[in-house]
C-alpha cells in the first residue's frame, strides 16, 4: 500500500515526464522543488536521456525558473563516461547522439578496435548498417555498455521507442548482456545519493517510469515515488513487480508527501 508520508533526507527527481513535459514545466513543479529545498533537503536531477548534454539540461531547467547547478544533474552519458574511466578504458566506439559526444572528450574514438562499445538513443538515426556495425564491434570482446535500456518514452506525438529495443536486439544477436550504467542501475542511484553525501536508503526518488525510476530506485534501497504524468499509464500499477512506496498525481504533490510544506 502506498504511503501518505515518506521520510527522506534527500530527493532525486527524474526530468522528462516528471519535472517537465512537452517543452513546459509540470504545473507546480518549480514551487514543489523550492519547498523541498527550503525544508533543508538536497535535490538532484536524474535523466536517462542520451540526446542532450548536461549544459543543455541546465539551460532548460533555468528557463523554467528552476535554480540548478551542473553538478546537480546526473545523466546517463556522464555515468557511462565515469564507468569507462574507472576501468581504464581509453578506446571507445560511440553509438550516441552527436549532441552528447562532448561528454566523452577524454576518450579516443576507435571504430576498428574499441575497448568498449557504448550504445545510446539514436532515434530515427538508427539504421541496419549502424546496428550491424555495433554488432561487429562487439565480436572482439569489447565491453558492451548501454547508457540505458528504457523501452519507450513520451514525446509530443505519443509513446516512442527508446534505446532499449535496440540494446535488446544487440544482446540477442551477440548472446551477451549489456552493462547498464544509467537508471535502473543500482550504481546510478548510489552515485546520485553520494553526491548528496547520503546513503541511498535516505533518498526518495520520484519519476514517471515505474521500472527505471521507481523499481530501480527501490531495488537500490531508496524510496520510490511514481508520478501520474509523462509516460505513466494506469496499467503500470497492475503489472507484476513491487508497488511504489507512494503514488502522486504530479511532482507538485511531492513536497506534501515529504512533509516539506
KALIN-V415945 format. One line per field, one symbol per residue. psi: psi as a letter, one per 30 degrees, with the letter a starting at -180 (. if undefined). burial: I if it has 16 or more other ideal C-beta (glycine too) atoms within 10 Angstrom, else O. A space follows every 50 residues. Layout:
# KALIN-V415945
psi: ???
burial: ???
This chain:
# KALIN-V415945
psi: kklfkkklflkkkldjfeelkhglkkkfeeeeeeeeeffgkkklkkkgkg fkleeeeeeeeefggjkkleffkjleeeeeeeeeefggkekkkkilkefg effhfglkkjfeikfkkkkajfbffkleeeeeeeeeefffglkjkkflhk ellklffakkkafeeeeeeeeeefglkljkfakgkeeeeeeeeefghllf fgkkkklfjfdeeeeeeeefflkkkkkhlbfkkefefflllkklflklel fffeeeefgh.
burial: OOOOOIOIIIIIIIIIIIIIIOOOIIOIIIOIIIIIOOOOIIIIIIIIII IIIIOOIIOIIOOIOIOIOOOIIIIIIIIIIOIIOOOOIOIIIIIIIOOI OOIIOOIOOIOOOIIIIIIIIIIOOIOOOOIOOIOOIIOOOIIIIIIIII OOIIOOOOOOOIIIOIIOOIIOOIOOOIOIIIIIIIIIIIIIIOIIOIOI OIIIIIIIIIIIIIIIIIIIOIIIIIIOIIIIOOOIOOOOOOOIIIIIOI IIIIIOIIOIO
